[in-house]
Amino acid sequence: MNKFIIPAIIFSIFVSAVPAVGAEDKPSEDQADTLAFDLDEVLVSAQKASVSLADARRSVQVIDRQQIEASPAQDLASLLSSVRSVDIRNRGTYGMQADITMRGGTFDQSLVLLNGVNVTDPQTGHHNLNIPVDLQSVERIEVLQGSGARVFGPNAFNGAINIITKDPGESHLNASFMGGEHRLGAAGVSSGFTTGPVSHHVSVHGIRSDGFTENTDFKSGNLFYRSEVDFDAGNLDLQAGYNEKAFGANSFYSPMYPEQYEETRAGYASLRWMPENDLNLEPMLYWRRHHDRFELFRHEEPDWYEGHNYHRTDILGAGLQWEHQSRIGTTSAGLDYRYEHIFSNVLGTEMDEPMAVPGYDDALFTHSYDRSGLSLMLEQNASYGPFSMSAGTLVYSNTDLDEPFTLFPGLDLGWQILDDLRWYSTINRTLRLPTFTDLFYSDPENQGNPDLQPEQAVTAETGFKSTWRDIMFDVAVFRRWGRETIDWVRSPGDEVWQAKNLTDVTITGFETGALIPLGAQTVGEVAPRSLSLQYSYIHADTYSGDQVSNYALDHLNHKIDATLTHPITSQGGVSITGSWQDRAGGYMFFEDGEFTETVDFEPFFMMDLKVFYEVGPVRLFTEASNALDEQYVDIANVPQPGRWVRGGMELSL
């Protein structure tokens, strides 16, 4: 009976909170902040030259600060899971490990940026969200759907996610505390201040839990710093951070070994010069180091076990951006050099002399590998009355490629049909390099392939964007022709998964969404009344011969997302997010120590709930993730938590 009480309460709140949207609800001009953001003021990275969200000739979604504060999410993965056409497949809870896929792709085909800096992990996409920021430090998140190679470089195969932190020097002091079931505890503090010409933002955050079932315990910590130094000629932007995670990895990579365990550490720093002159040259340096220790057996090890896996990846990059305004529009260019290296006892080619793993007396790095790439990005933007265009190309070279240079062109078109109606169309060619895991990983169940070639695709999209009576609406159709797609496959009867350029995948998709203001926002209201409805449909035509695919075919056929934010009083309100997902494909069901049969993924509905109340500078909240206690599978044989209730407070000064 309890399973039906919570949805009944939620439904009652929902019905009472949604008034009819009519002329009497239309905000006055001085209440234009009903929506979370002004489309003409928010600049997004949909092309080399920044463009307002209203003028973007691509499918771009923005999660702004108000939406983050109202959301029941406590980590980046949970927040992104409510974005249209984004598929978050969780292994660990509360962001310990989550795979990001977009528009039917795989978890290695999405690029992740932090304040415009590429922090995508070359070892595996499993580590792409090991980022040293918590939600308290995030100002907004831009989600670019579709190929972004000519804007961000290689590996923006299906899209890019740009996480943008709060500006340094924004005066504030925030503290948060949270506790919940399964001995969940979290605390964080962030501050923004200015000392002379230097603006600062610093944050620290930690979270831990005993886990919802055996071997799902976790702990994690973040430290992030960003500063900006003002000079007469421009600004110097510095950011640095550190992230550490340790978690029980119950059945993460194989249900045959439920006692898996993993620890990761990530350090990151970047330095960027932002000039204030006509030359407008913007140089940048960045570095990222990631440590990963994986234990197949956390406690008792069998005699045949050869030891844990140790990896250390380093990324070193340098970039130069240039932009020039003229009568023909905006001309942009970017030059980026990126060096990627790994030390490992599993991945890479064998070293002449082993090297001790720092911090572990009995472990050695025996393998290493490196590659470097050079990207030249050119783009021209122009507007002619209601028409606009953006054309450009990526000229790419990499030590792993046979050709000295490869071109990846693209074209975006826009037409402002009416004041409140815009049409756009885009076509782009893209690529993704194989990860170090794709190339080299080997164990009794998996075999990498050092001869893998990059996967490539051509993506076309067209759509409309409209604002009618303050309702923001958009619709798009897209198609991606993928070839040489990298997938882990195996022949019928074979027990070993192999990485191959085998599966050709053509993705056809449709997506639409609306953001509906539910009346005018009143002065002092804690959040704007709004209802967001999003739907995406994806169909895949594939060819992989008689091979069984492990990743490329497990995409979402249908996804419906709904988010309701409704202040009940001037001090408090409720936020509800719901997602119905219907996944294609199936998986080998594991039971009683063996794989038994192929089982289709079953559709499921997830709902998260947040109730909040403000008393002066203090916000109190209670949240429930998976509030309906749904039992579901979105990664084969990996246990998922049921309802998880938590509560806490946030102090803002």
N, C-alpha and C positions, 0 to 999 in steps of 0.2 A: 504493500500500500504506500509506503514512504516514497517509492520511486515515482509515484504519480502526484504527490503533494507539491513538490518543487515546481514541476512544469505547470501545474494549475495556477500556482501563485504567480509565476512569471507571466503566463498568458493573461492573467487578470491585470497585472501592471501594464503589460503591453497595450491591451485594449484601452485602458483608461488613459494611457499616455498619448495616444495618437489622435489628435483632433483632425477634423476635415480641413484640408488645405484649400482655402478660398480667398477671395479678395480681401475679406476682413482680416486675414492673417498676414497679408503682405507687409513686410517691414517698411518703415519710412526710410528716407534717404539717410538720416542720421543714425539708423540702426542697421547699416549695411554690413555690419560684422556678424550678422546672423550665421553666415557660412563660416567655416573654420578658417578660410583664407581667401584673399582677393586674387583671382586668376591673373589679373594684369600686373600684380606686384610680385608674385612669387617667381623667381628665376630658377630654371631647372637646367640640368645638363643633358638635354636631349640631342644636342649637337655640339660641335667644338666651341662655337660662340654661344654664350648663355642666352636663353630665350625665355620669355614669360610663359607660364603654363598655358595661358589662353592661346598663344600663338604657336605652340609646339606642333610640329608636323609629324608627330609620333604618338604612340599610346604611352602616356606617362601618368602614373598615379603618385600622389603625395600624401604621406601621413604626417600631419603637422603636430605641433606641441600640444594643442588642446585635445586632439584625438588620442595622443599618447597618454595624457593624464587621465582621460576618461576611460581608457581601455582596461579590461580585466587582465591584460597581459603583464607579466613580470619579467619577460626576457625578449630578445630580438626575434627569436624563432616564433614564439607565440604571437607576437605583434604582426609579423609578416604573414602568418597563416590566414589572416582575414583579408588579404589582398587578392583581388581577382586574378585568376590564371596562375597564381603562385601556389605551389604544392610543397608544403613543409611535412617531411616524413621524419618523425621524432624517434630516435633511439633512446637517448637519455632525456630525462625530464628537466625542466627549467633551463633549457639551453645547453645542457651538458654536451650533447651531440645531436645535430639536426641536419638533414640534407635539404638543400634548396633546389627545387626544380621549377621551371617556368615554361608555360605553353607546351607541355608534353615532352620536355627534354629530360636529360639525365642530370644527376646532382653535380657533375663536373662541368656543365655547360653554362653556368651563370657566373658572372663577374661580380665581385664584392669590392666596394671602395669605401674608404674612410676619409671624409672631407676631400673627395676627389682623388685620393691616392689608392692605387691598386694593391690590395692586401690579400688577393686570392692565393690560396695555398697550392704550390706545385706538386706536393706529395699526393694529396687526395682532396676532393671536394668535401669530405667528411669534416675537415678542419676549417672550412671557410668562415664559420661564425665564431672562431676563437679570436674575438676582437676585444681589446681592453677598455670597453666602454659599457656602462649600464644605462638603462633607460632614463635615469635622472639627468644624464649629460647630453641626451639626444634632443636636438631642436626639431629636426624633421628627417624623413626618409623619402628619397625619390626612387621610384621603381620604374625603370625603362623596360618596356616589353618589346621583344623582337631583337633582331641582330643589332649590335652596337659596335662592331669591329672597327669601323672607320672613325668612330668617336673615341673609344676607349682602348683600342688595340685588340689583339687576339684574345680569345677565350670569352669575349662577350657574345657567346654563340646564340643564346636564346634571350639575353637581356642582361641588365646590370642593375645593381642595388647600391645606391650611394647614401651612406649614413653620414649625416651632417650634425656636428655637435654644436652646443651653444657657443656664441661668440665670446671670446675672452674679454674680461672686464665688465661684463654684464653683472652689476652689483647684486649679489644674492648670497644667502647661506641656507642650504637645504639639508635636512637630515631625515632619514626614514628608518623605520623599524617594522619588522614583520615576523609573525609566527604562525604555525599551522600544524595540520595533521602530519603524522610520520616524523615528528620532531623536527619540523621545518623551522629554520631561523635565518633571518637576513637583516643586515644593517648597512647603511651607507650614508655618506656625507659628501656634499659638493659645495664649492664656493667660487664666486667670481669677484675679483677686485682689481684695483689699479694702483700701481706704484710708479709715480713719475710717468715716463713715456711708455711703460710696459704694462700691458693688460694681461690678466691671468685667469685661467679656469683650471681647477683641480678637483678631482673626485676620487673617492675610494669606496669600494663596495664588496661585500662578502655574503655568501649564502651557503647553507649546508642542510642536509637531511639524512635520516637513516634509510630512506627509500620506502617505496610502497610495497615491495616484496623482496625476497631474498636477492642479495647482490645487486641492488639498485640504489645504494647509498651514494652520496656525492658531496663534494665541497668545491667551492670556486671563489676566486677573488680577482678584482680588477683594480688597477691604479692607472689613472689617466691625467695627463697635464697638457694644456695648450696655452700658448702665450702669443701675443702680438706686440711687436715693438714698432713705434711710430718714428719715421724719419721724414725729412723734408722731401726726399725723392721717392718715398713709398713706405711699405710696411713689410716687416719680416715676420713670417708665421712659422712657429715651431710647435710641434706636437710630439708627444712621447707617451708610451703606455706599456703596461705589463699585465698579462692575463695568465692565471694558473687554474687548472682543473684536475680533479682526481675523482674517479667514479667507477662503481661497479658496472661492468658492461655485460649484463646478463643476456647471453645469446646474440650479441650484436652482430657478429660476423659468421656465426654458425651455431645452430641450436644444439649441436653435438657437444659443445663446451660452454655450459651456462656460467662457469666460474671465471669468465674473462674480466680483466681489469685494465684500466688505462689512466695514465697521467700525461697531461700536456702542459707546456709552458710556452708563452709567446711574448716576445719583446718587439717593440715597434718604435720607430722615430722617423720624422720627416722635417724638412726645412724648405720653405718656399719664400721667394721674394716676389712681392706684388707691387710693381712700379706705378708711379703716378706721373707719367710723362707720355709724350706722343709716340715714342718708340714702342712702348707696351710689350717688352720682352719679359717673360715670367719664367725664371729658372726654378728647378726643384730637385732636391735630393731625398731619397727615402731608403729605409732599411727595415727588414723584418727577419727575425730569427724564431724558429719554432722547434721545440723539443717534443718528442712523442715516445713514451715507453708503453708498450703493449704486452700484457701478460695473458697468455692463453689459459693458464692455471693460476688463480690468485692464491690458492692455499697449497694443497698437496699436488706435487708434480709427478707424473709417471716416469718410469725409467727412460723411455724413448724420447722424452721432451728435451730439446737441445738448448732451451733458454728463451728469455724474453726478447722481443724486438725493440731495438733502439734506433731512433732516427733524429737527425738534426738538419733542418733545412734553413738555408739563408737566401734572402732576396736582397739584391742591391740594385737600385735604379736611379736614373737621372733623366730629367725631362726639361724641355724648353717649349714654352707656349708663346705664340705671337698672334696678335689680332690687329687689324687695320680697317678703319672706316673710310669709305670713299663714295663717290657718286654711284658706283655700281653695286654698292652694298657692303657687306662685312666679309673680309677675307681673313681666314684663320689658318694657322699651321701649327703642327705639334711634332716634336722630335722626342722619342723616348727610347732609352737604352735600359734593358732589364737583364740582369744576370741571376741565374737560379742554380743553386748547388745543394747537394745532399751528402751527408755522411750517414752510414747505416751499417747494420750487420746483416741486412736482407736486401736492400734496394741499391741498385747501381752495379758497376763493374768492380771486380776484385782489386783491392789496393795491394801495392807491393809490400808495404809495411802497415800492419794494423795500428790503430790509434786508440788510446784509452778513452772511454766514454766519460766526460766530466761528471764527477759526483758519484761514480759507481766503480769501485775498485776491481770488480771481477767481470767487467763488461768491456768489449772492444768493438770499435768500428772497423769493419773489414771490407766495406764496399763504399764507393763514392761515385758521383756523377755530376756533371755540370753542363749547362747550355746557356747561350746568350742570344738575345734577340734585339733587333733594331727596327723601330717603327717610325715611319714618316707619314703623318696625317695631314691632308690638305682639304680645305673646304671653302666653298663660296656660297654666301647667302645673299639673296636679293629679293626685293619686293616691288611689284608693279601694280599699283592700285590695290584691288582686292586679292591679287594673286601673289604668291610667294614661293620660293624654292630654295633648296639647300642641296648642293651637289658636292661630292668629295670622294676621296679614295684613301685607302690605307696601302702604303707600300711597305712590305714586310720582308725581313730577312732573319733567318735563325740558323744557328749551327746544326740543328737537328734536321733541317730541310735540304732536299737535294737541289732545288732551284736557288740561285743566288738571291732573287727577288720575286715576290708574288704580289699581284694587285688585288685589292678587295674594294671595288667601287660601290657607291650607293647614291640614290637620288630620292629626295623628299619633296613633295609638292603640297601646296595649300591653297585653298580658295575660300575667302570670306563671302559666302553666298548672301547672307543677311547679317545684320548686326549681331544676332544671337545664334547664328548657324554657320558652322565651319566644316568644310570637307578637307580631308587630307589623304594622301597616298604615298607609299614609300616602297622601295625595293633596294635590297642590300645583299651583298655577298659576304660570307663570314667563314671563320675557321676556328678550330680548337686544337691545341697541342695535347698529345697524350700526357697524363700525369706520370710521375715516377712510379706510382703503384701499377698503372696500366702497363708500363714498360717492363718492370722487373719483379713484381711480387710473385713469390712461389711458396706453396705449401702443399700438403697432400691433396687439398681440394681445389686449389687455384694455381693457374700458371700464366704469368705475364708474358709479354711479347715485345722484345727490344726492337723488332722490325716494324712496329706500328707506324702508320702514316697519320698525319693530322686529318681529322674529320672536317668536312666542308659542307656548306649549304648556301642556297639562295632563298631569301625570305621576301615575300611580297605582302603588303597589307594596305587596306583602304578602310576609311571610316568617317563618321560624322561626330562632331561635338556641338552641343547646344545648351543654352541657358534660357529657360522659359519660366517666367514667374518665379525666379530665384531657384528653380529646380535645375541642377546640373545633370545633363544626360549625355551619354556617349555610346556608340555602337561601332564595332569593327569586325571585319573578317580578314583572315590571314591564311597564308599557305607557305610551308617551308619544305623545300626539296633538299633532303639531306643525302649525302653519299659518303662512302668510306666511313660510315658511322662506327665509332668505337663502342664495342659492347663485349660483355663477358658472356660467352655462349658455350654450349656443350652439345654433343651429338646424343641422340636417344640411346640410352643404355650406358653412356659414359658418366663417370662420377667426378670428372675434373672439369672445372670451368676454365676456359681459355679466353684471353683478351685478343680480339680480332677486329680488323676492318672488314666487317662482314655484312652487318645489317644496314640496308638502305631503308630510310624512313622518310615518308612524305606525310607531313602533319597538316591537316586542315582544321581551322578553328573559327569559332564565332564567340564574341564576348560583348556584353552590354552591361551598363550600370547606371544608377541614378543616385544622386545625393539630394534628399528632400528636406528643406527646413520646415520644422513643425511650428510655425508661428514665429513672431518676432522675439528676439532675445531681450530681456529686460535688464536694466542697470543692476550690476552686482550679481547677476546670475552666474553660477559656478561653471556652466558649460552650455554651449548652444544646443537647443532642441533640434535633433536631426535624425533622419532615418536613411541609412545607406543600404541599397539593394544591388547585388552584383551577381552576374551569371556568366559562366564560361562553358563552352562545349568544345571538345577536341576529338578528332578522329584520326587514326594513324593507319596509313597503308604501308605495309612493311614487306621486305623480302630478306629472308635470312636462310633460304634453302630449308634443309631439314634440321637446322640447328635450333636449340631451345635458348631463348634470350633470358638474361638475368635482370637487366635494367631497362633497356630501351623501350620495352612494351608495357611497362607498369605505370602508365600515365592515368590522369583523371579524365574520364569521359565527360562527366558532368560535375560542376561545382557551383553551389548557390551559397552566397554569403550575405548575411544581413546583420547590421549593427544599429541598434537603437540607443541613443543617448538622450536622457530626459531628466532635467532638473525638476524635482518634486517641490522643493522650496528654494528660497534664495541661498540657503546654506547646504543643500544636499540634493542628491538625485540617484539615478540608477543608470547603468550601462549594461546592455545585453548584446552579446555576439553569438550568432548561430551559423553553422556551416554544415550543409548536406553534401556529401561526397560519394560519387559512384566511380570506382576505379576499374580500369580495364585490366585484363590479364588475370593471372592466378599465381599460385606458389605451391611448392612441394610441402605438404603438411608433415610436421615432425611429431612423432608420438612414440613413447616407450622405447626411446633410443634409436629409432630409425625413421627414414622418410617413407611415407605410406602412399599417398596419392596426391594428384594435383587438385587444388581447391581454388575456386574462384574467389576473388575479393568481394566481400559483401558490402553494399551501400550502408552508410551510417550517418547519423546526425549528431553533431557536437554542439553544446551550448555552454558558454561561460557567462558568469554573472558578477557584477560589481555594484555594491551599494556604498555611497560615500556621503560624508557630512562634514562641513567645515565649521570650526569654532575659532574665529580670529585667524591666526597664522597656522592653525593645526587642522589637518584633514585626516579624519578617521575613515577607515574603509574595511569592508568585509567582502571577500571574493570566493567564488567557487568555480574551479575549472572542471570541465566535464560534469556540469551540474546535474545532468540527467543520468549519470553513472552508466554511460554507454560502454558496452563491451565491443571492441573493434580491433581490426588488424589493418595496418597500412604498410608495415614492413614484415616480411615473412617470418613468422614464429617468434617475433620479438614481443615480450609482454608490455602492455600499455596500462597506465594507471586508470583507475576509476575516478569517482568524484574526489576532489581534493579541496578542502576548505581551509582558508587562511584569513588572517586579518592583521591590521597594523595601523600605523599613523605616519604622516608626513608633516614635517615642520618646515615652513618657508618664511624666511625673513628677508 
